[in-house]
Amino acid sequence: MSEQWVVTRIKQKGDSKCIPWKNLQDLILAHPNVRKRVDVFALSIYGLVIFPKALGLVDEAISDLFDRLDKGVTPVLAILAETFRSLNACRRAGEGRFLGCTQLLLVWFHSHF
């Protein structure tokens, strides 16, 4: 996935820049390198399930996270930070919805408490 590929497919959604899931799905089905297909699929799962911003769209910040994975950066801190930020925003507003994977959060709570 080149930078030019991303730039031509990126869409503005509110204050976020996102890549449509359909474009990532097409890339997964067509890319000749199996390792790259798995990476793009994992990127899609992170973007659609763990860090959802808009239905059917993957935030471009997720692609930055995946660029760092090759350099040995762990996504755990990013996941915990986003979860804390989202829960704190819900508490401050007194309403709203949690942006994240509640099932994953429940598994984490059960394994740590």
ZIQUI-V263604 format. One line per field, one symbol per residue. ss: DSSP state (@ for helix, = for strand, . for the rest). A space follows every 50 residues. Layout:
BEGIN
ss->???
END
This chain:
BEGIN
ss->..@@@@@@@====..=====@@@@@@@@@@...@@@@@@@@@@@@@@@@@ ...=..===@@@@@@@@@@......@@@@@@@@@@@@@@@@@@....... .@@@@@@@@@@@.
END
